[in-house]
Amino acid sequence: MHTRMVLLLTVKMQRALRRIGTRVRTLLLFGVIFMAILVFQVVTWKPESDLSAVSRRTGDSDGGAGRASHRPVHGAVPVRQASSPRADDEVVWGEGPRDTGKTFSAIRKSEQLESLPLQTSPLAKTGGKSNLTILPLMNTVFLLGMNVSYMGCYQDNVLPNRRALQDDFFADYRRMTIEKCLAHCRRKGLYYVGLEFGGECYCGKNIHAVPTHPRECNMTCPGRHTARVTCGGVARIAIYRMDQKALEKIHKERLKQRAIPIPTIADSYRGCFRMTTAPELISPSPPWQDDRLSPVRCVQRCTTKLFTLAIMGNFTTCQCANVTAGFRISNASGDENCNYPCAGNEEQRCGGPGHASIYRTNVEDARCSHQEFIVPDHSRPLVALASFPGSGNTWVRHLIEKATGIYTGSFYNDGDLYLKGFKGERENWRRGNTIVVKTHVFDKEHIQTFDGAILLLRNPYRAIQAEHNRRLAGHTGLAGAKSYWTQEWVGFVKGGSQTWANTALEWIKHCKRLFVVHYEDLRKDLIGQIKRILQFLEVPVSEERLLCVETDKDGKFKRRRHLDFDPYKAEMHEAIDIYIRSVGMALQLNNLTKIPQEYFPDEHV
């Protein structure tokens, strides 16, 4: 009995021990795992700095290459997260480079930064609040059909040769927007775009400046019809960069699509002239009778004979000639005096009673074919050829180069002009190896850089329209009629008329030695005005060169057609007329050449 009881208890004890053993083994296993975790943490643990702890807590780290960092630079205010509430008076800014002395080439290496969300803030210290949108550094947005990256806020220098962006410039202090500046630089094929002082637009292929604190670019763009971004500050330029490959593709496509005027015989027409010289005295080439005479046939004949002019009269007569002291073509008569139909084309005119129709061939006049830079450098005084855009600056450069044999320079770098023969376009304008320097800039410091200037003035109604054509259709094209019924045209007239007046008034006020020439006077008395210009430039007058100036007075940039309606509204006339009177009074007070009669309000042209 007892033996049976002992055996039963023994079995029960063994079962109990088995159950206890299983639980103990489980507890021991969990204990071993827990101890292993503790040992691993002890082995791998390192002290953590306060800065990295803050970075980790805000969800940021330097663990991934090319990852955007929200870590504030020294002395800067950290960026508030987009979901956080914002104080009404807080200025939020995009993060700048960690080392503010870092060069632009170093910044470009960080182009793989991840895009950050746009942030908005009121503009500080501008007399009121404004919804200023500031793109964080390297943020990419899609504008005008391409990606545009914000490079940051940079220091700028007012000296032209030390500007951050040096290849092109224009200003619109009333309607400037980033889109307008981007469009301007895109037309020029320049991918760095800078906005400064609220309304100045600069373009370039390189940046010649160092970055500064983002909050120093604190001026809004004045344009109200688009979303506003920073337009720089005082001597501070906000720089953006267009996608270079996309820009080059767009630029090439635009060049292909641009309507290039096909030269026609009408483009070679010089005018109807009274003939007072006997044919045998006009040229050694005798007249040629052609029963199928047309301007094309006469021009072709004279081109093969290497003459610069083709003269047609009496229905069937063609004579080839050059301008000489005995045969001048400076003063054309009205086209109504040449009313004889050509024998080979009755729709065209071949002279009239006592008159001849004269055309220009493509033959270069050998008397004016030699042109060169002045050597050595700085052997000429620095003389500006200053004007409002659209006043005929390029045309006058052509005339001066023909009359002197010396290239003209430019404050700009227009590749189109360079390719069309203005070889001084890419010269350093300060070198003093060109006869004059084209400029449209009118700030005091720039003006006083020059030893003297020729101020070219044109009726503002014509000048503004000519610049409108150039902006939309190039140097010789014409803007469409619909472009004159847009708000852009209204704004352009307002800003352009004010700039026209400021250009004249500032050069009159600050220039050390000023000579004023009017576009209209050049048209009426070309040779007389060119002689006055050469006298001011202290260049000897070559009568032989003046003859070929007379032969090729128009150059390659003349627009043959004009609008058949007045694109200016009544309120535009009122404003422009006030500016005309202001400039006229300034000219009179300074004993300078008076404004021509065509400028006055009762004779709008």
Backbone torsions as a table, in degrees:
resi	resn	phi	psi	omega
1	MET	NA	-51.1	178.9
2	HIS	-65.1	-38.0	179.8
3	THR	-61.6	-41.5	178.7
4	ARG	-64.1	-39.2	179.5
5	MET	-64.0	-41.5	179.7
6	VAL	-64.2	-43.3	179.9
7	LEU	-63.2	-40.9	178.9
8	LEU	-63.2	-44.8	178.2
9	LEU	-63.6	-37.9	179.5
10	THR	-62.1	-42.8	179.2
11	VAL	-63.1	-43.8	179.1
12	LYS	-62.9	-40.8	178.4
13	MET	-63.4	-41.0	179.6
14	GLN	-63.4	-41.6	178.1
15	ARG	-64.1	-40.0	178.9
16	ALA	-63.8	-41.1	-179.8
17	LEU	-65.8	-34.8	177.9
18	ARG	-64.2	-43.6	178.8
19	ARG	-63.5	-42.6	178.6
20	ILE	-64.6	-38.5	-179.6
21	GLY	-63.2	-39.8	179.2
22	THR	-61.9	-45.5	179.2
23	ARG	-64.6	-40.6	-179.8
24	VAL	-64.5	-42.8	179.1
25	ARG	-61.7	-39.6	178.1
26	THR	-63.7	-45.3	178.7
27	LEU	-61.9	-42.3	178.3
28	LEU	-62.0	-39.1	179.3
29	LEU	-63.2	-46.1	177.7
30	PHE	-62.9	-36.7	178.2
31	GLY	-63.5	-42.7	178.0
32	VAL	-62.0	-43.9	179.2
33	ILE	-62.0	-44.9	-179.8
34	PHE	-60.5	-44.2	178.8
35	MET	-64.1	-37.0	178.8
36	ALA	-63.5	-41.6	177.8
37	ILE	-62.6	-43.4	179.0
38	LEU	-62.0	-42.3	179.5
39	VAL	-63.3	-42.2	-179.9
40	PHE	-62.4	-42.0	179.5
41	GLN	-65.9	-38.5	178.9
42	VAL	-64.8	-41.4	-177.5
43	VAL	-67.2	-41.0	-174.2
44	THR	-93.2	-3.3	-175.6
45	TRP	-73.4	136.8	173.8
46	LYS	-132.1	150.6	177.6
47	PRO	-62.0	142.6	-177.9
48	GLU	-114.1	129.4	-178.1
49	SER	-74.7	160.7	179.9
50	ASP	-61.9	-38.9	-175.2
51	LEU	-66.9	-43.9	179.8
52	SER	-69.0	-31.7	177.4
53	ALA	-64.6	-41.9	177.6
54	VAL	-63.0	-42.1	179.8
55	SER	-61.8	-42.9	-179.5
56	ARG	-64.9	-39.7	-177.6
57	ARG	-68.5	-29.8	179.2
58	THR	-88.6	7.0	176.0
59	GLY	83.0	20.9	-176.1
60	ASP	-125.0	147.7	175.7
61	SER	-158.8	169.7	177.9
62	ASP	-101.1	20.1	-174.1
63	GLY	-70.9	-22.7	-177.6
64	GLY	-114.9	133.0	179.0
65	ALA	-67.3	136.8	178.0
66	GLY	78.4	8.7	-179.8
67	ARG	-84.5	140.6	-179.7
68	ALA	-68.4	137.2	179.8
69	SER	-111.4	133.7	176.1
70	HIS	-96.7	13.9	-178.8
71	ARG	-71.0	129.3	-177.5
72	PRO	-73.3	146.8	174.4
73	VAL	-77.1	168.4	-177.3
74	HIS	-62.1	128.5	177.1
75	GLY	80.2	8.6	-177.1
76	ALA	-107.5	162.5	178.3
77	VAL	-91.7	129.6	-178.1
78	PRO	-65.7	151.3	-179.9
79	VAL	-75.0	133.0	178.4
80	ARG	-78.3	139.5	177.5
81	GLN	-63.8	148.8	-174.1
82	ALA	-61.3	-28.9	-177.1
83	SER	-84.6	-8.8	-177.0
84	SER	-81.1	150.3	175.6
85	PRO	-67.5	150.4	-175.8
86	ARG	-121.9	136.4	177.1
87	ALA	-71.5	150.6	-177.3
88	ASP	-64.4	-30.7	-175.1
89	ASP	-101.1	13.1	-176.1
90	GLU	-87.3	136.0	174.7
91	VAL	-100.1	118.7	179.8
92	VAL	-100.3	137.0	-173.9
93	TRP	-131.6	156.4	175.5
94	GLY	-79.8	145.1	-176.9
95	GLU	-66.0	135.5	176.5
96	GLY	-94.9	178.9	177.9
97	PRO	-64.1	147.5	-177.0
98	ARG	-62.1	-36.7	178.6
99	ASP	-107.0	107.2	-175.1
100	THR	-68.0	-12.5	177.2
101	GLY	-92.5	3.4	-177.3
102	LYS	-67.2	139.2	179.7
103	THR	-76.5	163.4	-177.8
104	PHE	-63.8	-34.8	179.7
105	SER	-62.2	-33.4	177.8
106	ALA	-72.2	-36.0	-179.7
107	ILE	-66.5	-35.7	-177.9
108	ARG	-62.4	-24.4	179.5
109	LYS	-68.3	-16.6	-178.4
110	SER	-98.9	26.7	-175.5
111	GLU	-69.3	-8.7	-179.7
112	GLN	-85.9	7.6	-179.3
113	LEU	-58.2	141.7	179.2
114	GLU	-71.6	140.5	-178.7
115	SER	-64.4	139.6	177.7
116	LEU	-106.8	156.8	-179.8
117	PRO	-69.5	147.9	175.9
118	LEU	-63.6	146.7	178.4
119	GLN	-130.9	147.5	-177.7
120	THR	-119.2	153.8	178.8
121	SER	-157.7	154.8	171.8
122	PRO	-71.6	152.4	179.6
123	LEU	-83.0	128.0	-177.2
124	ALA	-85.3	142.6	170.2
125	LYS	57.9	44.1	175.9
126	THR	-125.9	15.7	177.4
127	GLY	85.2	9.6	179.5
128	GLY	167.8	167.3	-179.5
129	LYS	-85.6	151.9	178.8
130	SER	-152.2	145.7	180.0
131	ASN	-79.9	74.6	-179.6
132	LEU	-80.0	123.4	177.6
133	THR	-99.8	119.7	-179.8
134	ILE	-114.2	121.3	179.0
135	LEU	-77.2	130.6	173.5
136	PRO	-62.6	157.9	-175.7
137	LEU	-54.0	131.3	177.7
138	MET	66.2	10.5	175.1
139	ASN	-67.4	138.4	-178.0
140	THR	-111.5	128.8	176.3
141	VAL	-125.9	163.9	-177.3
142	PHE	-104.8	110.5	-179.5
143	LEU	-134.5	140.7	176.9
144	LEU	53.2	34.7	175.4
145	GLY	79.5	16.3	179.2
146	MET	-152.8	164.6	177.9
147	ASN	-79.0	135.6	179.6
148	VAL	-127.3	126.8	-178.9
149	SER	-109.2	138.9	175.5
150	TYR	-86.0	119.8	-176.3
151	MET	-88.0	-24.8	179.1
152	GLY	128.5	-176.8	179.2
153	CYS	-98.8	130.4	-175.0
154	TYR	-124.6	152.6	171.6
155	GLN	-72.0	145.4	177.5
156	ASP	-130.1	159.1	-179.4
157	ASN	-121.3	134.9	-175.8
158	VAL	-72.6	-15.8	177.3
159	LEU	-70.1	128.7	-174.0
160	PRO	-56.6	-38.1	-178.3
161	ASN	-81.5	2.4	178.5
162	ARG	-124.7	16.6	177.6
163	ARG	-66.6	153.2	177.6
164	ALA	-63.8	-42.3	175.7
165	LEU	-123.2	125.9	-164.7
166	GLN	-120.2	1.4	-170.9
167	ASP	-91.2	-25.2	179.5
168	ASP	-161.3	160.0	-174.8
169	PHE	-157.9	143.2	163.2
170	PHE	-155.5	161.9	-175.9
171	ALA	-133.3	144.1	172.8
172	ASP	-149.2	95.1	-173.6
173	TYR	-79.8	1.1	-178.5
174	ARG	-112.9	-28.6	-173.4
175	ARG	-135.5	21.3	-177.6
176	MET	-67.7	135.9	171.9
177	THR	-137.1	164.1	177.1
178	ILE	-64.3	-34.7	179.3
179	GLU	-63.7	-39.9	179.8
180	LYS	-65.8	-42.2	179.4
181	CYS	-67.7	-42.1	177.4
182	LEU	-60.4	-43.0	-179.6
183	ALA	-63.3	-39.3	179.2
184	HIS	-63.6	-48.2	-178.9
185	CYS	-68.7	-32.0	178.0
186	ARG	-65.3	-39.0	177.4
187	ARG	-62.9	-30.4	-179.9
188	LYS	-84.9	-8.3	-178.0
189	GLY	74.5	24.8	-177.9
190	LEU	-110.7	126.3	-168.5
191	TYR	-95.3	-13.2	173.3
192	TYR	-94.2	129.1	-173.8
193	VAL	-124.7	127.8	-178.5
194	GLY	-125.4	136.7	176.9
195	LEU	-117.6	131.7	-174.1
196	GLU	-143.0	147.3	172.5
197	PHE	55.3	31.0	173.5
198	GLY	82.9	-30.4	-175.3
199	GLY	-146.5	13.4	-179.1
200	GLU	-104.9	134.4	-178.8
201	CYS	-118.1	125.4	179.0
202	TYR	-120.4	147.3	178.9
203	CYS	-129.9	152.7	178.1
204	GLY	-170.6	167.4	174.9
205	LYS	-101.7	-10.2	177.7
206	ASN	-142.9	154.9	176.7
207	ILE	-105.3	125.4	-179.1
208	HIS	-112.3	59.3	-176.5
209	ALA	-161.9	169.5	177.4
210	VAL	-114.1	149.9	-178.9
211	PRO	-71.6	156.1	177.4
212	THR	-133.2	-174.1	-175.8
213	HIS	-65.6	135.2	-177.3
214	PRO	-58.0	-30.4	-176.0
215	ARG	-71.1	-12.0	179.2
216	GLU	-77.6	-16.7	171.3
217	CYS	-91.5	83.7	-168.6
218	ASN	-121.6	23.5	-179.8
219	MET	-110.3	136.2	177.9
220	THR	-80.7	160.7	172.8
221	CYS	-82.7	138.7	-174.4
222	PRO	-72.3	-19.3	-179.9
223	GLY	-62.2	133.5	-174.4
224	ARG	-106.5	-11.4	-173.0
225	HIS	-90.4	-0.6	176.7
226	THR	-132.5	166.4	176.9
227	ALA	-62.5	135.2	-173.5
228	ARG	-94.8	141.3	172.4
229	VAL	-124.9	176.5	-178.7
230	THR	-65.1	133.6	175.2
231	CYS	-109.0	42.7	175.0
232	GLY	76.9	-149.2	-179.9
233	GLY	-163.4	-161.7	178.4
234	VAL	-76.9	114.6	-176.1
235	ALA	56.3	27.0	177.1
236	ARG	-131.2	130.3	-173.8
237	ILE	-120.2	125.5	175.8
238	ALA	-87.4	119.4	-171.5
239	ILE	-109.5	134.2	176.3
240	TYR	-120.9	159.4	179.4
241	ARG	-133.1	125.9	175.1
242	MET	-82.9	151.8	177.8
243	ASP	-60.9	118.2	-171.0
244	GLN	-63.5	-44.9	-178.2
245	LYS	-65.8	-42.6	178.6
246	ALA	-64.6	-38.7	179.6
247	LEU	-63.8	-45.9	-179.7
248	GLU	-62.3	-37.9	178.5
249	LYS	-65.6	-46.8	179.5
250	ILE	-62.8	-41.5	-178.2
251	HIS	-62.9	-42.2	179.8
252	LYS	-66.2	-40.5	178.8
253	GLU	-64.9	-38.6	179.7
254	ARG	-66.7	-38.7	178.2
255	LEU	-62.7	-36.8	178.7
256	LYS	-70.3	-37.2	-175.7
257	GLN	-82.3	-20.9	-177.9
258	ARG	-61.0	133.4	-179.8
259	ALA	-72.6	107.1	179.4
260	ILE	-90.4	118.8	-178.4
261	PRO	-59.9	127.8	177.6
262	ILE	-83.6	123.0	-179.1
263	PRO	-57.7	134.0	176.5
264	THR	-123.9	171.9	-179.5
265	ILE	-63.3	-27.1	178.8
266	ALA	-65.0	-30.1	179.6
267	ASP	-69.5	-18.6	-179.3
268	SER	-92.6	-3.7	-175.6
269	TYR	-72.3	125.6	179.2
270	ARG	-96.8	-25.0	177.6
271	GLY	136.9	-180.0	177.3
272	CYS	-101.5	123.8	-173.5
273	PHE	-124.7	142.2	174.4
274	ARG	-71.8	131.8	-178.0
275	MET	-101.9	111.7	179.6
276	THR	-114.9	-0.3	-178.3
277	THR	-108.2	137.8	179.5
278	ALA	-64.2	144.9	-177.9
279	PRO	-53.8	-38.7	-178.3
280	GLU	-69.5	-18.9	178.2
281	LEU	-94.0	-15.9	179.5
282	ILE	-70.6	-44.3	-172.7
283	SER	-156.8	152.8	173.3
284	PRO	-70.3	-13.0	178.1
285	SER	-86.3	119.9	-177.6
286	PRO	-71.2	157.2	178.1
287	PRO	-61.6	151.6	-178.4
288	TRP	-122.7	128.8	-180.0
289	GLN	-94.8	130.4	-176.1
290	ASP	-140.6	115.4	-179.6
291	ASP	-70.3	-12.6	177.0
292	ARG	-114.9	32.2	-173.8
293	LEU	-62.7	136.7	172.3
294	SER	-148.5	162.4	178.1
295	PRO	-56.3	-38.1	-179.0
296	VAL	-63.6	-44.9	-178.6
297	ARG	-65.6	-40.5	-179.2
298	CYS	-69.2	-42.2	179.2
299	VAL	-64.1	-41.8	178.5
300	GLN	-61.9	-41.3	179.9
301	ARG	-63.5	-45.7	-177.1
302	CYS	-71.5	-28.5	176.2
303	THR	-66.1	-43.9	179.5
304	THR	-65.6	-25.7	178.4
305	LYS	-90.9	3.6	175.6
306	LEU	64.7	38.9	172.4
307	PHE	-105.0	153.6	-176.7
308	THR	-89.7	-17.1	-177.0
309	LEU	-128.0	144.7	173.4
310	ALA	-118.5	121.4	-173.8
311	ILE	-113.2	127.9	-177.9
312	MET	-126.2	137.4	178.3
313	GLY	-160.3	166.9	175.1
314	ASN	55.6	39.0	174.2
315	PHE	72.7	-42.6	-168.4
316	THR	-129.7	1.3	-172.1
317	THR	-98.2	133.0	176.3
318	CYS	-129.1	129.2	176.4
319	GLN	-133.8	140.6	-179.9
320	CYS	-101.8	142.0	-175.4
321	ALA	-159.2	169.6	168.5
322	ASN	-123.2	156.6	174.7
323	VAL	-68.8	132.2	177.5
324	THR	-135.9	176.2	178.2
325	ALA	-61.7	-27.7	-179.8
326	GLY	-93.2	-7.5	-179.5
327	PHE	-138.8	103.9	-177.1
328	ARG	-114.5	151.9	178.8
329	ILE	-133.0	42.7	-175.7
330	SER	-80.3	-30.0	-175.5
331	ASN	-120.4	106.7	-179.7
332	ALA	-82.6	150.9	173.2
333	SER	-90.8	177.8	176.5
334	GLY	-70.0	145.9	-178.6
335	ASP	-62.7	-20.3	179.6
336	GLU	-65.8	-17.7	179.2
337	ASN	-77.1	-17.0	176.4
338	CYS	-103.2	90.2	-172.9
339	ASN	-119.1	12.0	176.3
340	TYR	-84.0	126.1	175.4
341	PRO	-71.7	147.1	178.5
342	CYS	-72.7	145.1	-177.4
343	ALA	-63.5	-30.8	-177.7
344	GLY	-96.9	-6.3	179.6
345	ASN	-159.9	100.3	-174.2
346	GLU	-68.1	-15.3	178.7
347	GLU	-79.9	-12.7	179.3
348	GLN	-109.8	159.7	-174.1
349	ARG	-109.7	137.6	179.3
350	CYS	-126.1	71.4	176.1
351	GLY	84.1	-170.7	-179.8
352	GLY	-166.9	-173.8	179.6
353	PRO	-58.8	111.4	179.2
354	GLY	72.0	10.3	-177.8
355	HIS	-130.1	159.8	178.3
356	ALA	-135.1	147.0	174.0
357	SER	-91.9	125.5	-174.5
358	ILE	-117.4	133.5	179.4
359	TYR	-121.8	152.7	178.4
360	ARG	-96.9	132.0	173.9
361	THR	-87.4	179.1	178.9
362	ASN	-90.2	7.5	-178.6
363	VAL	-74.7	130.1	178.0
364	GLU	-78.0	131.9	178.1
365	ASP	-71.8	118.0	-176.0
366	ALA	-61.6	-24.4	-178.7
367	ARG	-69.1	-19.2	-177.9
368	CYS	-121.5	16.7	-175.6
369	SER	-80.7	-15.7	-175.8
370	HIS	-94.4	118.4	175.5
371	GLN	-138.6	146.4	-176.5
372	GLU	-154.5	158.9	171.9
373	PHE	-75.6	153.1	177.0
374	ILE	-80.7	134.0	177.2
375	VAL	-125.7	137.6	2.8
376	PRO	-82.5	176.0	177.8
377	ASP	-62.3	153.2	176.3
378	HIS	62.2	22.7	176.5
379	SER	-86.8	-8.8	177.2
380	ARG	-114.9	147.7	171.8
381	PRO	-64.4	153.6	-178.9
382	LEU	-85.6	105.5	-175.4
383	VAL	-117.4	128.3	179.7
384	ALA	-89.5	146.9	165.6
385	LEU	-109.6	92.2	-169.9
386	ALA	-98.5	142.8	178.9
387	SER	-166.9	163.4	166.0
388	PHE	-76.3	141.6	178.2
389	PRO	-54.5	138.7	-180.0
390	GLY	92.3	6.3	-177.1
391	SER	-94.0	2.2	179.2
392	GLY	97.5	21.7	-177.8
393	ASN	-59.4	-44.7	-179.5
394	THR	-63.7	-40.4	178.7
395	TRP	-63.1	-44.5	-179.8
396	VAL	-67.1	-34.8	174.1
397	ARG	-59.0	-43.9	177.6
398	HIS	-58.7	-45.1	-179.4
399	LEU	-64.2	-43.4	-178.9
400	ILE	-65.8	-41.0	178.4
401	GLU	-63.8	-41.5	177.9
402	LYS	-64.6	-38.7	-175.0
403	ALA	-78.3	-25.8	-174.8
404	THR	-112.3	-24.1	-174.2
405	GLY	78.5	12.2	-177.4
406	ILE	-117.2	135.5	179.6
407	TYR	-67.4	148.9	173.0
408	THR	-97.3	149.5	179.4
409	GLY	-101.9	-175.9	-177.6
410	SER	-153.6	142.9	172.9
411	PHE	-70.2	-18.7	-177.3
412	TYR	-104.2	-169.9	178.7
413	ASN	-144.8	78.9	-175.6
414	ASP	-91.8	107.3	-178.0
415	GLY	-63.0	-32.6	179.0
416	ASP	-63.2	-44.5	178.7
417	LEU	-66.9	-38.5	179.1
418	TYR	-61.2	-44.7	-178.8
419	LEU	-67.7	-22.9	-179.5
420	LYS	-95.9	15.5	169.1
421	GLY	114.7	-7.5	-179.9
422	PHE	-87.7	80.6	-172.4
423	LYS	-69.8	-16.1	176.5
424	GLY	-80.6	-3.7	-176.1
425	GLU	-60.0	-33.8	-175.5
426	ARG	-101.9	8.1	175.3
427	GLU	-78.4	150.8	173.1
428	ASN	-64.0	118.1	-171.9
429	TRP	-65.3	-16.1	-179.9
430	ARG	-88.2	-5.1	-173.1
431	ARG	-69.6	-22.3	179.9
432	GLY	73.6	25.2	178.9
433	ASN	-110.0	14.8	174.5
434	THR	-126.4	160.4	-171.4
435	ILE	-75.5	-40.2	174.2
436	VAL	-143.7	166.8	180.0
437	VAL	-125.3	120.3	178.0
438	LYS	-68.4	135.8	175.0
439	THR	-156.8	147.7	173.0
440	HIS	-115.3	3.5	-177.5
441	VAL	-80.6	144.9	-176.2
442	PHE	-137.8	24.0	175.3
443	ASP	-80.3	155.2	-171.6
444	LYS	-57.5	-46.7	-176.9
445	GLU	-63.0	-40.1	178.4
446	HIS	-65.3	-43.9	-179.1
447	ILE	-60.7	-43.4	-176.6
448	GLN	-75.7	-4.8	172.6
449	THR	-68.4	-28.7	-174.7
450	PHE	-89.8	150.7	175.5
451	ASP	-77.8	-22.7	179.3
452	GLY	-172.3	177.2	-177.7
453	ALA	-157.2	149.0	166.6
454	ILE	-101.0	118.0	178.8
455	LEU	-96.4	112.0	-180.0
456	LEU	-94.8	118.9	-180.0
457	LEU	-113.5	142.6	176.1
458	ARG	-136.4	150.4	175.8
459	ASN	-45.8	121.0	-175.1
460	PRO	-60.0	-28.7	177.5
461	TYR	-61.9	-43.0	179.3
462	ARG	-75.2	-38.7	-176.8
463	ALA	-65.4	-45.6	-179.8
464	ILE	-63.3	-40.8	179.1
465	GLN	-66.0	-40.4	179.0
466	ALA	-64.1	-40.4	178.8
467	GLU	-69.1	-34.8	175.2
468	HIS	-61.1	-42.7	176.9
469	ASN	-62.6	-44.0	-177.6
470	ARG	-64.6	-42.0	-177.8
471	ARG	-63.6	-36.3	-175.0
472	LEU	-98.2	-22.2	-173.0
473	ALA	-139.3	14.1	176.8
474	GLY	84.7	-174.1	-172.4
475	HIS	-69.0	-24.4	-177.3
476	THR	-124.4	-3.4	-178.2
477	GLY	-83.8	175.0	-179.4
478	LEU	-124.4	133.4	176.2
479	ALA	-70.8	147.4	179.7
480	GLY	-66.7	153.0	-177.7
481	ALA	-60.7	-31.6	-178.4
482	LYS	-66.0	-24.6	-177.8
483	SER	-67.2	-15.1	-179.5
484	TYR	-88.5	0.8	179.8
485	TRP	-114.2	24.9	-178.6
486	THR	-110.1	161.5	175.6
487	GLN	-65.7	-29.4	178.1
488	GLU	-61.9	-39.7	177.7
489	TRP	-65.8	-41.4	178.7
490	VAL	-60.2	-47.0	178.8
491	GLY	-65.8	-36.6	179.8
492	PHE	-66.0	-39.1	178.1
493	VAL	-64.8	-43.4	-179.6
494	LYS	-62.4	-50.4	179.9
495	GLY	-69.6	-38.8	-178.0
496	GLY	-66.4	-40.6	-179.5
497	SER	-66.0	-38.7	177.4
498	GLN	-66.7	-41.6	178.4
499	THR	-65.3	-37.6	176.5
500	TRP	-56.3	-47.9	-179.7
501	ALA	-66.8	-44.7	-179.1
502	ASN	-62.8	-38.0	177.6
503	THR	-57.9	-49.3	-179.1
504	ALA	-66.2	-47.9	-174.7
505	LEU	-65.5	-40.1	-178.6
506	GLU	-70.0	-39.8	177.3
507	TRP	-68.2	-37.5	176.2
508	ILE	-62.8	-38.9	-174.9
509	LYS	-75.9	-40.2	-167.6
510	HIS	-109.6	-13.9	-175.1
511	CYS	-73.1	139.1	-177.8
512	LYS	-70.2	-39.2	-177.2
513	ARG	-146.5	111.8	-169.3
514	LEU	-122.1	137.0	173.5
515	PHE	-124.2	127.3	-177.2
516	VAL	-105.5	130.1	174.9
517	VAL	-130.9	139.1	-177.7
518	HIS	-103.0	135.5	180.0
519	TYR	-54.1	-43.1	-177.8
520	GLU	-64.1	-36.0	177.8
521	ASP	-68.1	-35.5	176.6
522	LEU	-63.4	-38.7	178.8
523	ARG	-66.1	-35.3	-178.3
524	LYS	-80.2	-40.6	-173.7
525	ASP	-136.0	72.9	-172.5
526	LEU	-59.8	-55.2	-174.1
527	ILE	-66.7	-40.0	179.1
528	GLY	-62.6	-42.3	179.4
529	GLN	-70.0	-37.2	178.0
530	ILE	-64.2	-39.2	177.2
531	LYS	-62.1	-39.2	177.8
532	ARG	-64.6	-40.6	178.7
533	ILE	-63.7	-45.1	-179.7
534	LEU	-64.0	-36.3	177.4
535	GLN	-64.4	-40.8	177.3
536	PHE	-64.6	-37.9	-179.2
537	LEU	-78.7	-6.7	-179.7
538	GLU	59.3	45.0	177.0
539	VAL	-114.2	133.1	178.9
540	PRO	-58.9	142.1	-180.0
541	VAL	-86.2	124.2	175.8
542	SER	-102.9	111.4	-179.3
543	GLU	-61.9	-32.7	179.6
544	GLU	-67.2	-40.8	178.1
545	ARG	-69.7	-32.6	177.7
546	LEU	-64.8	-29.8	178.3
547	LEU	-65.7	-41.3	-179.5
548	CYS	-79.4	-20.1	169.3
549	VAL	-62.4	-40.5	178.7
550	GLU	-65.3	-34.4	179.0
551	THR	-67.5	-43.0	-173.1
552	ASP	-122.6	56.7	-172.6
553	LYS	-74.6	-25.0	-174.7
554	ASP	-85.8	-29.4	-177.2
555	GLY	70.7	-151.3	-173.2
556	LYS	-107.8	11.2	-170.9
557	PHE	-128.9	36.2	-179.3
558	LYS	-98.5	133.6	173.7
559	ARG	-92.0	127.1	-173.9
560	ARG	-86.0	-25.2	-174.1
561	ARG	-115.5	154.4	179.3
562	HIS	-133.2	168.8	179.9
563	LEU	-68.9	148.9	176.7
564	ASP	-101.4	17.8	176.0
565	PHE	-144.0	161.6	179.3
566	ASP	-88.1	113.6	-177.8
567	PRO	-81.8	-0.5	-176.5
568	TYR	-100.0	129.1	177.0
569	LYS	-79.6	169.7	-175.6
570	ALA	-59.3	-43.0	-179.2
571	GLU	-67.9	-28.8	175.0
572	MET	-66.9	-43.4	177.7
573	HIS	-58.5	-42.7	-178.2
574	GLU	-61.1	-45.1	-178.7
575	ALA	-67.6	-45.3	-178.0
576	ILE	-65.0	-38.4	179.5
577	ASP	-61.3	-36.8	177.7
578	ILE	-64.0	-43.0	178.7
579	TYR	-64.3	-38.3	178.5
580	ILE	-61.3	-45.3	179.9
581	ARG	-63.8	-38.2	-179.9
582	SER	-63.2	-45.3	179.3
583	VAL	-67.5	-40.7	178.4
584	GLY	-59.8	-41.1	178.5
585	MET	-65.9	-40.6	179.3
586	ALA	-63.9	-40.4	177.8
587	LEU	-63.1	-43.1	-178.4
588	GLN	-66.0	-41.8	-179.4
589	LEU	-66.6	-26.0	-178.7
590	ASN	-103.2	14.4	176.9
591	ASN	55.4	41.0	177.6
592	LEU	-105.9	168.3	-175.7
593	THR	-56.0	126.9	-175.6
594	LYS	-69.6	159.4	177.6
595	ILE	-68.6	134.7	178.0
596	PRO	-63.0	160.2	-177.1
597	GLN	-62.3	-28.6	-177.6
598	GLU	-63.3	-18.7	-177.5
599	TYR	-75.8	-23.0	-166.4
600	PHE	-74.1	154.0	-170.5
601	PRO	-55.7	-32.9	-175.8
602	ASP	-80.0	1.4	179.4
603	GLU	-134.9	55.1	177.7
604	HIS	-63.9	136.1	179.4
605	VAL	-129.1	NA	NA
